[in-house]
């Protein structure tokens, strides 16, 4: 495996207790992510069908605008989160 793909935790050598806590945190994070994805999948499958001609018409334009602004805001938040968690100081 190339060295740039390896992630190294500089504090991993803190002891068995610290490793156990980090492993538990990873499991909890994965569990929360799995629950969130399952919840989103269930909600999406229960949504009613939307007529595309309504969304492209005059009455649906505010909905499309709101969706696009929400998508833009979420992209900005994800980008800021990635900038915050860089490994370079």
GUZALUM-382228 format. One record per residue (C-alpha): residue number from 1; residue in one letter; x, y, z. Coordinates in nm, 3 decimals, padded with zeros to 5 digits, m for minus. Each point is the difference from the previous one (the first is absolute). Example, Ala and Ser with C-alpha at 12.3 -4.5 7.8 and 13.67 -1.06 7.14 Angstrom:
<nodes>
(node 1,'A',(01.230,m00.450,00.780))
(node 2,'S',(00.137,00.344,m00.066))
</nodes>
This chain:
<nodes>
(node 1,'X',(00.000,00.000,00.000))
(node 2,'X',(00.140,00.343,m00.090))
(node 3,'X',(00.108,00.210,00.295))
(node 4,'X',(m00.239,00.285,m00.084))
(node 5,'X',(m00.299,m00.235,00.041))
(node 6,'X',(00.100,m00.110,00.348))
(node 7,'X',(m00.153,00.194,00.284))
(node 8,'X',(00.208,00.003,00.314))
(node 9,'X',(m00.125,00.105,00.338))
(node 10,'X',(00.292,00.164,00.185))
(node 11,'X',(m00.171,m00.066,00.333))
(node 12,'X',(m00.074,m00.369,m00.066))
(node 13,'X',(00.283,m00.107,00.231))
(node 14,'X',(m00.184,00.145,00.303))
(node 15,'X',(m00.086,m00.343,00.133))
(node 16,'X',(m00.258,m00.269,m00.024))
(node 17,'X',(m00.274,00.210,00.161))
(node 18,'X',(00.043,00.283,m00.249))
(node 19,'X',(m00.007,m00.243,m00.291))
(node 20,'X',(m00.317,m00.159,00.135))
(node 21,'X',(m00.170,00.339,00.036))
(node 22,'X',(00.097,00.097,m00.355))
(node 23,'X',(m00.126,m00.332,m00.134))
(node 24,'X',(m00.329,00.047,00.185))
(node 25,'X',(m00.031,00.352,m00.137))
(node 26,'X',(00.051,m00.130,m00.355))
(node 27,'X',(m00.268,m00.265,00.054))
(node 28,'X',(m00.243,00.258,00.138))
(node 29,'X',(00.069,00.237,m00.292))
(node 30,'X',(m00.062,m00.281,m00.248))
(node 31,'X',(m00.320,m00.097,00.181))
(node 32,'X',(m00.132,00.356,m00.003))
(node 33,'X',(00.083,00.031,m00.370))
(node 34,'X',(m00.177,m00.328,m00.071))
(node 35,'X',(m00.310,00.113,00.191))
(node 36,'X',(m00.001,00.335,m00.181))
(node 37,'X',(00.029,m00.162,m00.343))
(node 38,'X',(m00.276,m00.248,00.085))
(node 39,'X',(m00.224,00.279,00.124))
(node 40,'X',(00.056,00.206,m00.315))
(node 41,'X',(m00.068,m00.305,m00.217))
(node 42,'X',(m00.328,m00.071,00.182))
(node 43,'X',(m00.111,00.363,m00.025))
(node 44,'X',(00.085,00.019,m00.370))
(node 45,'X',(m00.195,m00.316,m00.078))
(node 46,'X',(m00.306,00.141,00.180))
(node 47,'X',(m00.005,00.334,m00.185))
(node 48,'X',(m00.290,00.059,m00.236))
(node 49,'X',(00.063,00.033,m00.371))
(node 50,'X',(00.053,00.356,m00.123))
(node 51,'X',(m00.110,00.119,m00.341))
(node 52,'X',(00.309,00.136,m00.182))
(node 53,'X',(m00.208,00.241,m00.207))
(node 54,'X',(m00.120,00.165,00.323))
(node 55,'X',(00.357,00.058,00.117))
(node 56,'X',(00.107,00.156,m00.328))
(node 57,'X',(m00.306,00.223,m00.019))
(node 58,'X',(m00.050,00.338,00.166))
(node 59,'X',(m00.148,m00.146,00.321))
(node 60,'X',(00.290,m00.239,00.055))
(node 61,'X',(00.288,00.239,m00.056))
(node 62,'X',(00.025,00.109,00.366))
(node 63,'X',(00.026,m00.368,00.096))
(node 64,'X',(00.279,m00.061,m00.250))
(node 65,'X',(00.176,00.319,00.114))
(node 66,'X',(m00.020,m00.106,00.364))
(node 67,'X',(00.132,m00.347,m00.081))
(node 68,'X',(00.291,00.143,m00.198))
(node 69,'X',(00.089,00.244,00.279))
(node 70,'X',(m00.015,m00.281,00.258))
(node 71,'X',(00.225,m00.213,m00.220))
(node 72,'X',(00.246,00.288,m00.039))
(node 73,'X',(00.001,00.060,00.376))
(node 74,'X',(00.064,m00.368,00.072))
(node 75,'X',(00.289,m00.005,m00.248))
(node 76,'X',(00.151,00.304,00.169))
(node 77,'X',(m00.033,m00.161,00.343))
(node 78,'X',(00.163,m00.322,m00.119))
(node 79,'X',(00.284,00.199,m00.155))
(node 80,'X',(00.052,00.199,00.319))
(node 81,'X',(00.000,m00.319,00.207))
(node 82,'X',(00.268,m00.150,m00.224))
(node 83,'X',(00.209,00.318,00.031))
(node 84,'X',(m00.034,m00.014,00.378))
(node 85,'X',(00.123,m00.358,00.026))
(node 86,'X',(00.324,00.023,m00.194))
(node 87,'X',(00.308,m00.181,00.122))
(node 88,'X',(00.228,00.291,m00.078))
(node 89,'X',(00.044,00.262,00.271))
</nodes>
